[in-house]
Amino acid sequence: MDIKIKQQTRFDARLSKEQKLLFEKAAYLGGYRSLTDFVVLTVQEKAKEIIKAKEQIIASEKDGQIFFDAVTKSSKPSKILQDALKDYNTFISNSK
């Protein structure tokens, strides 16, 4: 039997009375069991959104760099690419 033990830690935050009332109201209206559940689940969801967005930006920047390098760092086309160009040019000239 494989038992997983979750380690827990504590997080404390100081809130104004207005913030606490606002959060409690949102938790109640949202159907959360407690203010803690509301805060933890809401912050967890937002954290995942932020991480996903940043990781997409990083991946996008990497893809951009790969594309830029491919365009700017010229290398001789492969035999397959040269043959494909010849086939394309033949096709175009026969289509006219």
C-alpha positions as CSV (number, residue, x, y, z in Angstrom):
1,M,0.0,0.0,0.0
2,D,1.5,3.3,-1.1
3,I,0.6,6.1,1.3
4,K,1.3,9.7,0.3
5,I,1.8,12.1,3.1
6,K,1.1,15.7,2.3
7,Q,3.3,18.2,4.1
8,Q,1.6,21.4,5.0
9,T,2.8,24.8,5.8
10,R,1.1,27.9,7.2
11,F,0.5,31.2,5.4
12,D,-0.5,34.2,7.4
13,A,-1.7,37.5,5.9
14,R,-2.9,40.8,7.5
15,L,-6.1,42.1,6.1
16,S,-8.1,45.2,6.7
17,K,-11.6,44.6,8.1
18,E,-13.1,45.7,4.8
19,Q,-11.0,43.1,2.9
20,K,-11.9,40.3,5.3
21,L,-15.6,41.1,5.0
22,L,-15.3,41.3,1.2
23,F,-13.5,38.0,1.1
24,E,-16.0,36.3,3.5
25,K,-18.9,37.5,1.4
26,A,-17.3,36.2,-1.8
27,A,-16.6,32.9,-0.1
28,Y,-20.2,32.6,1.1
29,L,-21.7,33.6,-2.2
30,G,-19.3,31.4,-4.1
31,G,-20.3,28.3,-2.1
32,Y,-17.0,27.7,-0.5
33,R,-16.8,25.9,2.8
34,S,-14.7,28.5,4.5
35,L,-12.7,31.7,3.9
36,T,-9.6,29.6,3.9
37,D,-10.9,27.3,1.1
38,F,-11.9,30.4,-0.9
39,V,-8.5,32.1,-0.5
40,V,-6.4,29.0,-1.1
41,L,-8.4,27.8,-4.1
42,T,-8.7,31.3,-5.7
43,V,-5.0,32.0,-5.2
44,Q,-4.0,28.6,-6.5
45,E,-6.1,29.1,-9.7
46,K,-4.7,32.5,-10.3
47,A,-1.1,31.2,-9.7
48,K,-1.7,28.5,-12.3
49,E,-3.0,31.1,-14.8
50,I,0.1,33.3,-14.3
51,I,2.5,30.4,-14.6
52,K,0.8,29.1,-17.8
53,A,0.8,32.6,-19.4
54,K,4.5,33.2,-18.5
55,E,5.5,29.7,-19.7
56,Q,3.7,30.3,-23.0
57,I,5.6,33.6,-23.4
58,I,8.9,31.9,-22.7
59,A,8.1,29.1,-25.2
60,S,7.0,31.7,-27.7
61,E,10.3,33.6,-27.3
62,K,12.2,30.4,-27.7
63,D,10.3,29.6,-30.9
64,G,11.0,33.2,-32.1
65,Q,14.7,32.8,-31.5
66,I,14.7,29.4,-33.3
67,F,12.9,31.0,-36.3
68,F,15.2,34.1,-36.3
69,D,18.3,31.9,-36.2
70,A,16.9,29.7,-39.1
71,V,16.3,32.8,-41.2
72,T,19.4,34.8,-40.4
73,K,22.0,32.0,-40.2
74,S,22.1,30.9,-43.8
75,S,23.1,27.4,-44.5
76,K,23.2,25.5,-47.8
77,P,19.8,24.0,-48.6
78,S,19.7,20.2,-48.4
79,K,19.4,18.0,-51.5
80,I,15.8,17.3,-50.6
81,L,15.0,21.0,-50.4
82,Q,16.8,21.7,-53.7
83,D,14.8,18.9,-55.4
84,A,11.6,20.2,-53.9
85,L,12.3,23.7,-55.4
86,K,13.0,22.2,-58.8
87,D,9.7,20.3,-58.6
88,Y,7.9,23.4,-57.6
89,N,9.4,25.5,-60.4
90,T,8.6,22.8,-62.9
91,F,5.0,22.6,-61.7
92,I,4.6,26.4,-61.8
93,S,6.0,26.7,-65.3
94,N,3.8,23.9,-66.6
95,S,0.7,25.5,-65.0
96,K,1.0,28.6,-67.2
